[in-house]
Structure formats: C-alpha cells, structure tokens
Amino acid sequence: QPRLLTLMTLVVGCAFMSQFSAVKVDRYGTFSDRARQLNSFVRDWHPPPTIFGHVHIAKTAGTSINGNLSTLYERVCGHKGYSYDAHAAQKVNGSTTEFGRRRVHPSIMEEIGYEDCDYISHEIDASWWQSRFYNWTIPIELHVPCRDPLQHLMSQCNYMNFRFNCSSGKFKEQVLRCVPFLRGSSSRFSKKLELQISQKNSSLQSIKCFNPLPVEKYFLYMGKLLQPRRIPTSYNHWETNRKRNPAQECIWKDSMAQQQAIEILQQNVHYYDFCERCMGSKHELDLST
C-alpha cells in the first residue's frame, strides 16, 4: 500500500504540473478559473526576503497590475486595490475621479499602514518612497515599468486629450506637455530616488525595471514570489483611458519625429533615461520563464 500511494502521488503530481503549464490568461491579464484552482494547491510558500514596491507610472497598465495581483495573492496593498477586501471591491465599479475601494485615498492607505504588506503599489511622487521607507524593517525592491517610449508618450497624450502635431514648430513643448506625471516635484520617478537606492543607505535596497506589456508575464513572475489567495476572485477590469486610434497619430508616419521625440524624452525626463539604461541590463526582471 505505501508503494501504491507513492505511485499515485507521482501520477497526480505530474498531471497537476502539466495542467499548470497549459494555463492561459485572458486579454486583460486576469487568470482563468483553472489557474486559480491550481494556485490553491501551492502549499510550500515562504515569505520573500524583501518587500516589493510597484512604482505606478501613468499609462503602464498599473491599475491592471495592482488590481489583478490583489485578487490573486495575499498581502497586496495598493492605491488601486488591496488583497484583504478584493472580493467586495471587485463588485464596485472603478472610477478615475472618485476615491473608494478600488481607488484608495492616500490618507486611508496611511491609516491602514504597510506592516502587513508583501507587495505595495502606489501612484504617487517619488519622494514618498524615499521618506516612507527610508528606515523600514525589511529591505524593499522597487519595480519600475518601462514601456516602449513612443507608445507610452502617445498613450499619455491620449489620456491628456491632446492631439499631437508633428509639423508644429513647438515639437519639444508638445512632447513634454504629455508627460506631466514624470516631471517636477510630482514626478513618479526621480534621479534622487535612483541615487538613494544606489547608495544602499536605506531600506530601499534595489530597483528593477520590466516591460509591463503583456501584463500576464509579470503576473506569472510575481506568482513565484507572492502567496496565492486561499479563495481568489476575478478582476473586474475598468478603463482609465479613452480608446486610442494610432492611425490618426502622425508620429508613426514620421521617422525623424520619432527619433526626435525619444531624444527629448531621454534628455529631459529622468524616467526615460533610466529605462533606456535599465532595460536589457542585469537589472531588468527576467519575465521569460
């Protein structure tokens, strides 16, 4: 009987692994019901040595990343969703203008605290990370999403409801007009933040970059590090941008404008300079497996 039991265990284990390798993800990055069932079998999870911080850069799928992870894993704490109330929160429609369970006010986040978080996502200026976690009890690894710079620029212009004109004499002004969340004191990412991490004199110990699209790859990567929820739930996707029409975006028809826009971004916005240096380096997250 012991031998028979061992054989049965091996058969079931192999079947489970083959099913897991065939898991598919839908268009919004929400895991299928089968994947959620498979996640429930994970029993040998151990707390990671660091806390993960997601620097929510506008128009890099940050809302979907935060929201999805909160429905699938424990101790996800974010401006766009928490694990502890994910079931109830997904029954509420999200809003880009009103605060609530799916867009948590920063003061409420501070009231809740971050002591019980394995993953923290916030859509806030870079100085918050520097001050809030300067002397934290556990080291923190920041994850910074880096999209294709031109696609990211056009997505932000669309969000700002701004029609880009490639023939305008004020080309630089137009480029910088579309990236208000990445410049000045309210920038989501800064040279000071990167410098503080490089000096390793605070709890912010490391910084990684990653391509956020398609989002499924990042979910699977974090699934190896975060604890699966006992009862996962479905993520109710909500749009934060009006639909783009790339055919009406002049920049895709002008190679010189494309190169000029990239140079302007990298020379005037530290975030794009960081992404250019980080992507393809040893600091980029390996989402291939």
Contacts in CASP RR format, 6 or more apart in sequence:
PFRMAT RR
TARGET T0000
AUTHOR 0000-0000-0000
METHOD contacts of the structure
MODEL  1
QPRLLTLMTLVVGCAFMSQFSAVKVDRYGTFSDRARQLNSFVRDWHPPPT
IFGHVHIAKTAGTSINGNLSTLYERVCGHKGYSYDAHAAQKVNGSTTEFG
RRRVHPSIMEEIGYEDCDYISHEIDASWWQSRFYNWTIPIELHVPCRDPL
QHLMSQCNYMNFRFNCSSGKFKEQVLRCVPFLRGSSSRFSKKLELQISQK
NSSLQSIKCFNPLPVEKYFLYMGKLLQPRRIPTSYNHWETNRKRNPAQEC
IWKDSMAQQQAIEILQQNVHYYDFCERCMGSKHELDLST
16 38 0 8 1.000
16 41 0 8 1.000
19 34 0 8 1.000
19 38 0 8 1.000
20 35 0 8 1.000
20 38 0 8 1.000
23 31 0 8 1.000
23 32 0 8 1.000
23 34 0 8 1.000
23 35 0 8 1.000
23 38 0 8 1.000
24 32 0 8 1.000
24 35 0 8 1.000
25 31 0 8 1.000
25 32 0 8 1.000
25 35 0 8 1.000
25 216 0 8 1.000
25 219 0 8 1.000
26 32 0 8 1.000
28 64 0 8 1.000
28 68 0 8 1.000
28 215 0 8 1.000
28 235 0 8 1.000
28 237 0 8 1.000
29 64 0 8 1.000
29 68 0 8 1.000
29 214 0 8 1.000
29 215 0 8 1.000
29 216 0 8 1.000
29 219 0 8 1.000
29 235 0 8 1.000
30 68 0 8 1.000
30 71 0 8 1.000
30 234 0 8 1.000
30 235 0 8 1.000
30 237 0 8 1.000
31 39 0 8 1.000
31 68 0 8 1.000
31 72 0 8 1.000
31 219 0 8 1.000
31 232 0 8 1.000
36 72 0 8 1.000
36 232 0 8 1.000
39 72 0 8 1.000
39 228 0 8 1.000
39 229 0 8 1.000
39 232 0 8 1.000
40 228 0 8 1.000
40 230 0 8 1.000
40 232 0 8 1.000
42 228 0 8 1.000
45 227 0 8 1.000
45 228 0 8 1.000
47 118 0 8 1.000
47 227 0 8 1.000
48 118 0 8 1.000
48 225 0 8 1.000
48 226 0 8 1.000
49 138 0 8 1.000
49 139 0 8 1.000
50 138 0 8 1.000
50 139 0 8 1.000
50 140 0 8 1.000
50 141 0 8 1.000
50 205 0 8 1.000
50 206 0 8 1.000
51 114 0 8 1.000
51 117 0 8 1.000
51 118 0 8 1.000
51 119 0 8 1.000
51 120 0 8 1.000
51 136 0 8 1.000
51 138 0 8 1.000
51 139 0 8 1.000
51 140 0 8 1.000
51 141 0 8 1.000
52 118 0 8 1.000
52 119 0 8 1.000
52 120 0 8 1.000
52 140 0 8 1.000
52 141 0 8 1.000
52 142 0 8 1.000
52 143 0 8 1.000
52 222 0 8 1.000
52 225 0 8 1.000
52 226 0 8 1.000
53 119 0 8 1.000
53 120 0 8 1.000
53 121 0 8 1.000
53 122 0 8 1.000
53 129 0 8 1.000
53 140 0 8 1.000
53 141 0 8 1.000
53 142 0 8 1.000
53 143 0 8 1.000
54 62 0 8 1.000
54 65 0 8 1.000
54 66 0 8 1.000
54 78 0 8 1.000
54 119 0 8 1.000
54 120 0 8 1.000
54 121 0 8 1.000
54 122 0 8 1.000
54 142 0 8 1.000
54 143 0 8 1.000
54 145 0 8 1.000
55 122 0 8 1.000
55 126 0 8 1.000
55 129 0 8 1.000
55 142 0 8 1.000
55 143 0 8 1.000
55 144 0 8 1.000
55 145 0 8 1.000
55 188 0 8 1.000
55 189 0 8 1.000
56 62 0 8 1.000
56 63 0 8 1.000
56 65 0 8 1.000
56 66 0 8 1.000
56 79 0 8 1.000
56 80 0 8 1.000
56 121 0 8 1.000
56 122 0 8 1.000
56 123 0 8 1.000
56 124 0 8 1.000
56 188 0 8 1.000
57 144 0 8 1.000
57 145 0 8 1.000
57 181 0 8 1.000
57 182 0 8 1.000
57 188 0 8 1.000
57 189 0 8 1.000
57 271 0 8 1.000
58 123 0 8 1.000
58 156 0 8 1.000
58 159 0 8 1.000
58 181 0 8 1.000
58 182 0 8 1.000
58 188 0 8 1.000
59 147 0 8 1.000
59 152 0 8 1.000
59 155 0 8 1.000
59 156 0 8 1.000
59 159 0 8 1.000
59 241 0 8 1.000
60 145 0 8 1.000
60 146 0 8 1.000
60 147 0 8 1.000
60 152 0 8 1.000
60 212 0 8 1.000
61 145 0 8 1.000
61 212 0 8 1.000
61 213 0 8 1.000
61 215 0 8 1.000
62 80 0 8 1.000
62 121 0 8 1.000
62 123 0 8 1.000
62 145 0 8 1.000
62 212 0 8 1.000
63 80 0 8 1.000
63 238 0 8 1.000
63 240 0 8 1.000
64 215 0 8 1.000
64 235 0 8 1.000
64 237 0 8 1.000
65 121 0 8 1.000
65 145 0 8 1.000
65 212 0 8 1.000
65 215 0 8 1.000
65 218 0 8 1.000
65 219 0 8 1.000
66 76 0 8 1.000
66 78 0 8 1.000
66 79 0 8 1.000
66 80 0 8 1.000
66 81 0 8 1.000
66 121 0 8 1.000
67 76 0 8 1.000
67 80 0 8 1.000
67 81 0 8 1.000
67 86 0 8 1.000
67 102 0 8 1.000
67 235 0 8 1.000
68 215 0 8 1.000
68 219 0 8 1.000
68 235 0 8 1.000
69 76 0 8 1.000
69 119 0 8 1.000
69 121 0 8 1.000
69 219 0 8 1.000
69 222 0 8 1.000
69 226 0 8 1.000
70 76 0 8 1.000
70 78 0 8 1.000
70 80 0 8 1.000
70 81 0 8 1.000
70 82 0 8 1.000
70 83 0 8 1.000
70 86 0 8 1.000
70 89 0 8 1.000
71 83 0 8 1.000
71 86 0 8 1.000
71 90 0 8 1.000
71 229 0 8 1.000
71 232 0 8 1.000
71 233 0 8 1.000
71 234 0 8 1.000
71 235 0 8 1.000
72 219 0 8 1.000
72 223 0 8 1.000
72 226 0 8 1.000
72 228 0 8 1.000
72 229 0 8 1.000
72 232 0 8 1.000
73 83 0 8 1.000
73 118 0 8 1.000
73 119 0 8 1.000
73 222 0 8 1.000
73 223 0 8 1.000
73 226 0 8 1.000
73 227 0 8 1.000
73 228 0 8 1.000
73 229 0 8 1.000
74 83 0 8 1.000
74 118 0 8 1.000
74 226 0 8 1.000
74 227 0 8 1.000
74 228 0 8 1.000
74 229 0 8 1.000
75 83 0 8 1.000
75 116 0 8 1.000
75 117 0 8 1.000
75 118 0 8 1.000
75 119 0 8 1.000
75 226 0 8 1.000
75 227 0 8 1.000
76 82 0 8 1.000
76 83 0 8 1.000
76 117 0 8 1.000
76 118 0 8 1.000
76 119 0 8 1.000
76 121 0 8 1.000
76 226 0 8 1.000
77 83 0 8 1.000
77 109 0 8 1.000
77 112 0 8 1.000
77 113 0 8 1.000
77 114 0 8 1.000
77 116 0 8 1.000
77 117 0 8 1.000
77 119 0 8 1.000
77 120 0 8 1.000
77 121 0 8 1.000
78 104 0 8 1.000
78 109 0 8 1.000
78 120 0 8 1.000
78 121 0 8 1.000
78 122 0 8 1.000
79 103 0 8 1.000
79 104 0 8 1.000
79 106 0 8 1.000
79 109 0 8 1.000
79 121 0 8 1.000
79 122 0 8 1.000
79 123 0 8 1.000
79 124 0 8 1.000
80 102 0 8 1.000
80 103 0 8 1.000
80 104 0 8 1.000
80 121 0 8 1.000
80 123 0 8 1.000
81 89 0 8 1.000
81 101 0 8 1.000
81 102 0 8 1.000
81 104 0 8 1.000
81 121 0 8 1.000
82 89 0 8 1.000
82 104 0 8 1.000
82 112 0 8 1.000
83 229 0 8 1.000
85 101 0 8 1.000
86 229 0 8 1.000
86 233 0 8 1.000
87 231 0 8 1.000
87 233 0 8 1.000
88 101 0 8 1.000
89 101 0 8 1.000
89 102 0 8 1.000
90 102 0 8 1.000
90 233 0 8 1.000
90 234 0 8 1.000
90 235 0 8 1.000
90 236 0 8 1.000
91 236 0 8 1.000
92 100 0 8 1.000
92 101 0 8 1.000
92 102 0 8 1.000
93 102 0 8 1.000
93 236 0 8 1.000
93 238 0 8 1.000
94 100 0 8 1.000
94 102 0 8 1.000
94 103 0 8 1.000
94 236 0 8 1.000
94 238 0 8 1.000
95 102 0 8 1.000
95 103 0 8 1.000
95 238 0 8 1.000
96 103 0 8 1.000
96 240 0 8 1.000
99 105 0 8 1.000
99 108 0 8 1.000
102 238 0 8 1.000
106 122 0 8 1.000
106 124 0 8 1.000
109 122 0 8 1.000
114 120 0 8 1.000
114 132 0 8 1.000
114 133 0 8 1.000
118 225 0 8 1.000
118 226 0 8 1.000
118 227 0 8 1.000
119 222 0 8 1.000
119 226 0 8 1.000
122 128 0 8 1.000
122 129 0 8 1.000
123 188 0 8 1.000
124 188 0 8 1.000
125 185 0 8 1.000
125 186 0 8 1.000
125 187 0 8 1.000
125 188 0 8 1.000
125 190 0 8 1.000
126 187 0 8 1.000
126 188 0 8 1.000
126 189 0 8 1.000
126 190 0 8 1.000
126 192 0 8 1.000
126 193 0 8 1.000
127 185 0 8 1.000
127 190 0 8 1.000
127 192 0 8 1.000
127 193 0 8 1.000
129 142 0 8 1.000
129 193 0 8 1.000
129 204 0 8 1.000
130 192 0 8 1.000
130 193 0 8 1.000
130 196 0 8 1.000
130 202 0 8 1.000
130 204 0 8 1.000
133 140 0 8 1.000
133 202 0 8 1.000
133 203 0 8 1.000
133 204 0 8 1.000
134 202 0 8 1.000
134 203 0 8 1.000
134 204 0 8 1.000
135 202 0 8 1.000
135 203 0 8 1.000
136 203 0 8 1.000
137 203 0 8 1.000
138 203 0 8 1.000
139 203 0 8 1.000
139 205 0 8 1.000
139 206 0 8 1.000
140 203 0 8 1.000
140 204 0 8 1.000
140 205 0 8 1.000
141 205 0 8 1.000
141 206 0 8 1.000
141 207 0 8 1.000
141 208 0 8 1.000
142 193 0 8 1.000
142 197 0 8 1.000
142 204 0 8 1.000
142 206 0 8 1.000
142 207 0 8 1.000
142 208 0 8 1.000
143 208 0 8 1.000
143 209 0 8 1.000
143 210 0 8 1.000
143 285 0 8 1.000
144 189 0 8 1.000
144 207 0 8 1.000
144 208 0 8 1.000
144 209 0 8 1.000
144 210 0 8 1.000
144 271 0 8 1.000
144 274 0 8 1.000
144 275 0 8 1.000
144 278 0 8 1.000
145 209 0 8 1.000
145 210 0 8 1.000
145 211 0 8 1.000
145 212 0 8 1.000
146 209 0 8 1.000
146 210 0 8 1.000
146 211 0 8 1.000
146 212 0 8 1.000
146 274 0 8 1.000
146 275 0 8 1.000
146 278 0 8 1.000
146 279 0 8 1.000
147 155 0 8 1.000
147 211 0 8 1.000
147 212 0 8 1.000
147 213 0 8 1.000
149 261 0 8 1.000
149 262 0 8 1.000
149 265 0 8 1.000
149 266 0 8 1.000
149 272 0 8 1.000
149 275 0 8 1.000
149 276 0 8 1.000
150 251 0 8 1.000
150 258 0 8 1.000
150 261 0 8 1.000
150 262 0 8 1.000
153 175 0 8 1.000
153 178 0 8 1.000
153 179 0 8 1.000
153 251 0 8 1.000
153 261 0 8 1.000
153 265 0 8 1.000
154 164 0 8 1.000
154 244 0 8 1.000
154 246 0 8 1.000
154 249 0 8 1.000
154 251 0 8 1.000
155 241 0 8 1.000
155 244 0 8 1.000
156 178 0 8 1.000
156 179 0 8 1.000
156 181 0 8 1.000
157 163 0 8 1.000
157 164 0 8 1.000
157 178 0 8 1.000
158 241 0 8 1.000
158 242 0 8 1.000
158 244 0 8 1.000
159 240 0 8 1.000
159 241 0 8 1.000
159 242 0 8 1.000
160 177 0 8 1.000
160 178 0 8 1.000
160 180 0 8 1.000
161 242 0 8 1.000
162 174 0 8 1.000
162 177 0 8 1.000
162 178 0 8 1.000
164 174 0 8 1.000
164 178 0 8 1.000
164 249 0 8 1.000
164 250 0 8 1.000
164 251 0 8 1.000
165 174 0 8 1.000
165 250 0 8 1.000
166 250 0 8 1.000
166 251 0 8 1.000
166 253 0 8 1.000
166 254 0 8 1.000
166 257 0 8 1.000
167 250 0 8 1.000
168 174 0 8 1.000
171 257 0 8 1.000
171 260 0 8 1.000
171 261 0 8 1.000
171 264 0 8 1.000
172 264 0 8 1.000
172 268 0 8 1.000
175 261 0 8 1.000
175 264 0 8 1.000
175 265 0 8 1.000
176 183 0 8 1.000
176 264 0 8 1.000
176 268 0 8 1.000
176 269 0 8 1.000
179 265 0 8 1.000
179 269 0 8 1.000
180 186 0 8 1.000
181 187 0 8 1.000
181 188 0 8 1.000
182 188 0 8 1.000
182 189 0 8 1.000
182 269 0 8 1.000
182 271 0 8 1.000
182 272 0 8 1.000
183 268 0 8 1.000
183 269 0 8 1.000
187 270 0 8 1.000
187 271 0 8 1.000
188 271 0 8 1.000
189 270 0 8 1.000
189 271 0 8 1.000
189 274 0 8 1.000
190 270 0 8 1.000
191 270 0 8 1.000
193 204 0 8 1.000
194 207 0 8 1.000
194 270 0 8 1.000
194 274 0 8 1.000
196 202 0 8 1.000
196 204 0 8 1.000
197 204 0 8 1.000
197 205 0 8 1.000
197 206 0 8 1.000
197 207 0 8 1.000
207 278 0 8 1.000
207 283 0 8 1.000
208 278 0 8 1.000
208 283 0 8 1.000
208 284 0 8 1.000
208 285 0 8 1.000
209 274 0 8 1.000
209 275 0 8 1.000
209 278 0 8 1.000
209 279 0 8 1.000
209 283 0 8 1.000
209 284 0 8 1.000
209 285 0 8 1.000
210 218 0 8 1.000
210 221 0 8 1.000
210 284 0 8 1.000
210 285 0 8 1.000
210 287 0 8 1.000
211 217 0 8 1.000
211 279 0 8 1.000
211 287 0 8 1.000
212 218 0 8 1.000
217 287 0 8 1.000
217 288 0 8 1.000
218 285 0 8 1.000
218 287 0 8 1.000
220 287 0 8 1.000
221 285 0 8 1.000
221 286 0 8 1.000
221 287 0 8 1.000
246 252 0 8 1.000
250 257 0 8 1.000
251 257 0 8 1.000
251 258 0 8 1.000
251 261 0 8 1.000
252 258 0 8 1.000
262 272 0 8 1.000
265 272 0 8 1.000
266 272 0 8 1.000
266 273 0 8 1.000
266 276 0 8 1.000
267 273 0 8 1.000
278 284 0 8 1.000
END
